[in-house]
Amino acid sequence: MCLFQYDDDPEPEERRPAGPLYVPVRPGTRDVVVRLFRTPLGDRTAVGFTGPGRLAATLGADQPWIRLSEQALRSMTEPLGADLVTVDPTLSAPSVTALATTAPVTESRSEGTRLAGRKA
């Protein structure tokens, strides 16, 4: 970041309306629920895409979406702690799925405490 601003330099962090966005929603629910994501630093963010092709390229062709204005997306997600709106992200991690695992029942030899798999 430059410490000096000049009259002819554009401000890169200036907010501009992005127009109508293609916003990913949670699949498999009866109601429409906007999906929230995390930035690489762990902050919650809402995500919107400027076209359905960009959304499909990042999240897959099966990802359901709705059209929202940036202002509507912000007003829906800010109360949930997502103050950021990321437009056209290019990378995303695969979705997390719960794996059904069974942990073996073991006891600690030093303390005799019960570990994974047993109820107290």
C-alpha positions as CSV (number, residue, x, y, z in Angstrom):
1,M,0.0,0.0,0.0
2,C,1.4,3.4,-1.0
3,L,1.6,6.0,1.8
4,F,1.0,8.8,-0.7
5,Q,-2.1,9.3,-2.8
6,Y,-2.0,11.2,-6.0
7,D,-5.0,12.8,-7.7
8,D,-4.7,10.6,-10.8
9,D,-4.4,7.3,-9.0
10,P,-7.6,5.2,-8.6
11,E,-8.5,3.9,-5.2
12,P,-8.3,0.1,-5.4
13,E,-10.4,-0.6,-2.3
14,E,-13.2,1.7,-3.3
15,R,-16.5,-0.1,-3.1
16,R,-18.4,-0.3,-6.4
17,P,-21.7,-2.0,-6.9
18,A,-21.1,-5.4,-8.6
19,G,-24.6,-5.6,-10.1
20,P,-26.8,-8.6,-9.9
21,L,-24.8,-11.6,-8.6
22,Y,-25.2,-15.3,-8.9
23,V,-25.1,-16.4,-5.3
24,P,-24.6,-20.0,-4.3
25,V,-27.2,-21.5,-2.0
26,R,-27.2,-24.7,0.2
27,P,-28.3,-27.7,-1.8
28,G,-30.8,-30.2,-0.5
29,T,-32.8,-27.8,1.7
30,R,-36.5,-27.0,1.3
31,D,-35.8,-23.3,2.0
32,V,-33.2,-21.2,0.1
33,V,-30.2,-20.6,2.3
34,V,-27.2,-18.5,1.2
35,R,-23.9,-20.4,1.5
36,L,-21.2,-18.6,3.5
37,F,-17.5,-19.3,3.0
38,R,-14.3,-18.5,4.8
39,T,-11.4,-16.5,3.4
40,P,-7.8,-17.9,3.6
41,L,-7.4,-16.0,6.9
42,G,-10.6,-17.5,8.4
43,D,-13.0,-14.5,8.1
44,R,-16.6,-15.3,7.1
45,T,-17.6,-14.0,3.6
46,A,-20.5,-14.1,1.4
47,V,-19.7,-15.0,-2.2
48,G,-21.3,-13.9,-5.5
49,F,-20.4,-14.5,-9.1
50,T,-20.9,-12.2,-12.1
51,G,-22.0,-15.1,-14.3
52,P,-23.3,-18.6,-14.0
53,G,-20.3,-19.9,-15.9
54,R,-17.9,-18.5,-13.3
55,L,-19.9,-20.0,-10.5
56,A,-19.9,-23.4,-12.2
57,A,-16.2,-23.2,-12.9
58,T,-15.4,-22.6,-9.2
59,L,-18.1,-24.6,-7.4
60,G,-19.3,-27.1,-10.0
61,A,-22.2,-27.3,-12.4
62,D,-24.5,-28.9,-9.8
63,Q,-24.2,-25.9,-7.4
64,P,-27.7,-24.3,-7.0
65,W,-27.8,-20.5,-7.1
66,I,-30.1,-17.5,-6.9
67,R,-29.8,-14.0,-8.2
68,L,-29.3,-11.2,-5.7
69,S,-28.0,-7.6,-5.7
70,E,-24.8,-7.0,-3.8
71,Q,-26.8,-4.8,-1.3
72,A,-29.4,-7.5,-0.7
73,L,-26.6,-10.1,-0.2
74,R,-24.8,-7.8,2.3
75,S,-28.0,-7.1,4.3
76,M,-28.7,-10.8,4.5
77,T,-25.3,-11.9,5.7
78,E,-24.0,-9.0,7.8
79,P,-26.2,-10.0,10.8
80,L,-24.6,-13.5,10.5
81,G,-21.1,-12.1,11.0
82,A,-20.1,-12.1,7.3
83,D,-19.1,-8.5,6.7
84,L,-17.2,-9.3,3.5
85,V,-18.6,-10.0,0.0
86,T,-16.2,-11.7,-2.3
87,V,-17.0,-11.4,-6.0
88,D,-15.8,-14.0,-8.5
89,P,-13.4,-16.0,-6.3
90,T,-11.4,-18.4,-8.5
91,L,-10.4,-21.0,-6.0
92,S,-12.3,-23.0,-3.4
93,A,-11.6,-26.0,-1.3
94,P,-13.7,-29.1,-1.7
95,S,-16.7,-29.3,0.6
96,V,-16.2,-31.1,3.9
97,T,-18.2,-34.3,4.3
98,A,-18.6,-36.1,7.6
99,L,-17.0,-39.6,7.5
100,A,-18.7,-42.3,9.6
101,T,-15.8,-43.7,11.6
102,T,-15.7,-45.9,14.6
103,A,-12.9,-45.3,17.0
104,P,-11.5,-48.2,18.9
105,V,-12.2,-48.3,22.6
106,T,-8.9,-47.8,24.5
107,E,-8.0,-47.0,28.0
108,S,-5.0,-44.9,29.1
109,R,-2.6,-47.1,31.1
110,S,-1.3,-44.3,33.3
111,E,-4.6,-42.9,34.4
112,G,-7.2,-45.6,33.5
113,T,-9.4,-43.0,31.9
114,R,-11.8,-43.8,29.2
115,L,-11.2,-42.5,25.7
116,A,-13.0,-42.4,22.4
117,G,-15.9,-44.7,21.8
118,R,-17.1,-45.3,25.4
119,K,-19.8,-43.4,27.3
120,A,-19.1,-42.5,30.9
